[in-house]
Amino acid sequence: MFVISGTSVAADLSNGKKLSIQCSVCHGKDGISRNPEAPNLAGMSSLYIEKSLVDYRKGIRHDRRMSLIAAALSMEQIKDLAAWYSAFEITVRVPEL
């Protein structure tokens, strides 16, 4: 369960994990991409992932792979994927100058 802007949004992390298998080819098994054309998804905002997938599905955004993949996803599946990838914890180290 997530709380976004005071609104409770249910998402199924287990289903998100299962769905992420198809994403792992480009975005990496752990959400860290090994493909220079694909962004890392691990730790990304669920709102951003959800909006991006909806935009691909609606044709607002275009990518030869993502447009096809997103077209086949239901809104529930999009929410589950967004919840899965946003649940990853990422640590950042500021470079020393």
C-alpha positions as CSV (number, residue, x, y, z in Angstrom):
1,M,0.0,0.0,0.0
2,F,1.3,3.5,-0.9
3,V,0.2,6.9,0.2
4,I,0.4,9.4,-2.5
5,S,-0.8,13.0,-1.8
6,G,-3.0,11.7,0.9
7,T,-4.7,9.2,-1.3
8,S,-4.2,5.5,-0.7
9,V,-3.3,3.5,-3.8
10,A,-3.2,-0.3,-3.6
11,A,-0.6,-2.1,-5.7
12,D,0.5,-5.7,-5.9
13,L,4.2,-5.9,-5.5
14,S,4.2,-9.6,-6.1
15,N,2.5,-9.1,-9.5
16,G,4.8,-6.2,-10.3
17,K,7.8,-8.5,-9.7
18,K,6.3,-11.1,-12.1
19,L,5.5,-8.5,-14.7
20,S,9.0,-7.1,-14.5
21,I,10.5,-10.2,-16.0
22,Q,9.6,-8.8,-19.5
23,C,11.2,-5.5,-18.5
24,S,14.4,-7.1,-17.4
25,V,15.7,-7.7,-21.0
26,C,16.3,-4.0,-21.4
27,H,16.0,-2.5,-17.9
28,G,18.0,-5.2,-16.1
29,K,16.8,-7.9,-13.6
30,D,17.4,-5.6,-10.7
31,G,16.1,-2.5,-12.5
32,I,19.6,-1.3,-13.3
33,S,19.9,-1.2,-17.0
34,R,22.9,-2.7,-18.9
35,N,21.4,-1.3,-22.1
36,P,22.6,2.3,-22.8
37,E,19.3,3.1,-24.5
38,A,17.1,2.0,-21.6
39,P,16.9,3.9,-18.3
40,N,17.3,2.5,-14.8
41,L,14.0,1.9,-13.2
42,A,15.0,0.8,-9.7
43,G,14.1,3.5,-7.2
44,M,12.4,5.7,-9.7
45,S,9.2,7.5,-8.6
46,S,6.1,5.3,-9.0
47,L,4.2,8.4,-10.3
48,Y,6.8,8.9,-13.0
49,I,6.9,5.2,-14.1
50,E,3.1,5.1,-14.2
51,K,2.8,8.3,-16.2
52,S,5.5,7.2,-18.6
53,L,3.7,3.9,-19.3
54,V,0.3,5.5,-19.7
55,D,1.9,8.0,-22.1
56,Y,3.4,5.2,-24.2
57,R,0.1,3.4,-24.1
58,K,-1.8,6.5,-25.3
59,G,0.8,7.3,-28.0
60,I,1.9,10.6,-26.3
61,R,5.4,9.2,-26.0
62,H,6.9,7.0,-28.7
63,D,9.6,4.3,-28.6
64,R,9.7,1.3,-30.9
65,R,9.7,-1.2,-28.0
66,M,7.9,0.6,-25.1
67,S,4.9,1.7,-27.2
68,L,4.2,-2.0,-28.1
69,I,4.8,-3.2,-24.5
70,A,2.7,-0.5,-22.8
71,A,-0.2,-1.0,-25.2
72,A,-0.7,-4.5,-23.8
73,L,-0.7,-3.4,-20.1
74,S,-3.8,-2.8,-18.1
75,M,-3.9,0.1,-15.7
76,E,-3.6,-2.4,-12.8
77,Q,-0.5,-3.9,-14.3
78,I,1.0,-0.4,-14.8
79,K,0.4,0.4,-11.2
80,D,1.9,-2.9,-10.1
81,L,5.1,-2.4,-12.2
82,A,5.4,1.2,-10.9
83,A,5.1,0.0,-7.3
84,W,7.6,-2.7,-7.8
85,Y,10.4,-0.6,-9.3
86,S,9.7,2.3,-6.9
87,A,10.1,0.0,-3.9
88,F,13.8,-0.5,-4.7
89,E,16.1,1.4,-2.4
90,I,19.0,3.2,-4.1
91,T,21.9,4.8,-2.3
92,V,23.8,7.7,-3.8
93,R,27.3,8.8,-3.2
94,V,28.2,12.4,-4.0
95,P,31.6,12.5,-5.8
96,E,34.5,14.0,-4.1
97,L,36.0,17.0,-5.8
